[in-house]
Amino acid sequence: MHYQGESWGYYMPTSSMPSDTMERVVKLASESAVVIFSLSSCCMCHAVKRLFCGMGVNPTVYELDQDLRGKEMERALMRLLGNSQAVPVVFIGGKLIGSMDRVMASHINGTLVPLLKEAGALWL
Amino acid sequence: MAIYEQFHHISRWGDAFNVDNSPNTGSSTIVPADVRLNNKAEYISCEQVEPSISDQETNKPADKIQRRLAQNREAARKSRLRKKAYVQQLESSRLKLAQLEQELERARQQGIYKSGASGAGGFGLPATVNSGITAFEMEYTHWVEEQNRQICELRTALAAHVTDIELRILVESGLNHYCNLFRMKADAAKADVFYLISGIWRTSAERFFHWIGGFRPSEILNVVVPQIEPLTDQQHLEVCNLRQSSQQAEDALSQGVDKLQQSLAEDVASGLCSGNYRAQMVAAIDKLEGLENFVSQADHLRQQTLQQMVRILTTRQAARGFLAMGEYFHRLRALSSLWAARPRESA
């Protein structure tokens, strides 16, 4: 499984991550066209969900505070993103897009919609 | 009207009227139109203060009347000009006064802000909270001055039809200037996010349109798009996409902030009757940290929208766009001053 991480400028950690947690994240991320990892109390996560719903996309949302292994997954995502905020984080077609700022930037510069169409999350 | 004015000026400026011809008062105030036209030549000659030789020669009463009528008209004209100048001076003084009052109000609000912040010292807020905001205020004043200068430069350049290369430089400067503002605001947000949310540094009309710490991206596009016609088909499509995507992003952030307000209110209001609120305050502080994130994302959206706009447009179109934007905000600021200076019923 490979990520599009390089093209988005994220540092790819090479070790010291419980591989089964990361594998679980990757597995969940590739099971649906649009996957959002979220916390139910996080308002920015709410904003990202509203953004996709507003575009007519139906994302699959995983609320990590309601998952038994949520804490581990949060840590894994923090390392993946290289910042202190794990959520919200968006995957489209199994590829990592990033946090809210990446999502908004790609929507504004016109690259988000083609990605969504390619993943089958949006039809014309 | 002319008759009234002559009467009016005669009663106020009596010196224009000679005493020895008082029996002529009644007839001299009624000026038939044709007499006025005929006296044009005499009216001009009355500008001379010294009596000319011709005045002394023609000592007939009819000529004296004509001369006096002309002098009256001249005095009336000067009186009107003086009155006009006085009224103009009053108007500009009133505008200046309103501006000073606004500045005073802003300074007072800052004073309240400062004393309020130090009052909250119980939470261990460092003294840098104030200095971060005052630094921003000073920088912003300079930012506006530079913005006005850039607007003038753009207007001149577009009217003079300079080369695209020169315009490109101006467009890049314009974009950089906005990026500087976003950087300044990021620093101010670290000092106090509520300052940015309230929009205190902006004028009153601008504050009416305030959205999560600044202008709405859609507001900008509404101002710019009418100014950049004609567009190619490709540009038209891209502009439509930009309008739609920025509106969608705006809506999403707005909904996020609404949710934050709601959960903050819930946190603060939980267990009101029990009296003990430490846990609620901790939860509320967490939510407020989320607010910083929203202001940051909103500024990010503003920057992305401007950058995409520059990408889509030709250099000349982008220059017109930045001119339109700058002029728009300049007018909002002027509107705020005019509004403050408008005549009001005395309390």
HADDOCK unambig.tbl for C-alpha pairs under 7 A between the chains (distance, minus, plus):
assign (segid A and resid 43 and name CA) (segid B and resid 256 and name CA) 5.22 0.50 0.50
assign (segid A and resid 43 and name CA) (segid B and resid 259 and name CA) 6.18 0.50 0.50
assign (segid A and resid 43 and name CA) (segid B and resid 260 and name CA) 5.77 0.50 0.50
assign (segid A and resid 44 and name CA) (segid B and resid 256 and name CA) 5.82 0.50 0.50
assign (segid A and resid 46 and name CA) (segid B and resid 256 and name CA) 5.74 0.50 0.50
assign (segid A and resid 47 and name CA) (segid B and resid 252 and name CA) 4.82 0.50 0.50
assign (segid A and resid 47 and name CA) (segid B and resid 253 and name CA) 5.45 0.50 0.50
assign (segid A and resid 47 and name CA) (segid B and resid 255 and name CA) 6.09 0.50 0.50
assign (segid A and resid 47 and name CA) (segid B and resid 256 and name CA) 4.42 0.50 0.50
assign (segid A and resid 48 and name CA) (segid B and resid 252 and name CA) 6.69 0.50 0.50
assign (segid A and resid 50 and name CA) (segid B and resid 252 and name CA) 5.37 0.50 0.50
assign (segid A and resid 51 and name CA) (segid B and resid 248 and name CA) 6.40 0.50 0.50
assign (segid A and resid 51 and name CA) (segid B and resid 249 and name CA) 6.30 0.50 0.50
assign (segid A and resid 51 and name CA) (segid B and resid 252 and name CA) 4.92 0.50 0.50
assign (segid A and resid 54 and name CA) (segid B and resid 248 and name CA) 6.78 0.50 0.50
assign (segid A and resid 101 and name CA) (segid B and resid 297 and name CA) 6.46 0.50 0.50
assign (segid A and resid 104 and name CA) (segid B and resid 249 and name CA) 6.66 0.50 0.50
assign (segid A and resid 104 and name CA) (segid B and resid 301 and name CA) 6.98 0.50 0.50
assign (segid A and resid 105 and name CA) (segid B and resid 304 and name CA) 6.23 0.50 0.50
assign (segid A and resid 107 and name CA) (segid B and resid 245 and name CA) 6.18 0.50 0.50
assign (segid A and resid 108 and name CA) (segid B and resid 242 and name CA) 6.12 0.50 0.50
assign (segid A and resid 108 and name CA) (segid B and resid 245 and name CA) 5.74 0.50 0.50
assign (segid A and resid 108 and name CA) (segid B and resid 246 and name CA) 6.34 0.50 0.50
assign (segid A and resid 108 and name CA) (segid B and resid 304 and name CA) 6.66 0.50 0.50
assign (segid A and resid 108 and name CA) (segid B and resid 305 and name CA) 6.52 0.50 0.50
assign (segid A and resid 108 and name CA) (segid B and resid 308 and name CA) 6.99 0.50 0.50
assign (segid A and resid 109 and name CA) (segid B and resid 308 and name CA) 6.05 0.50 0.50
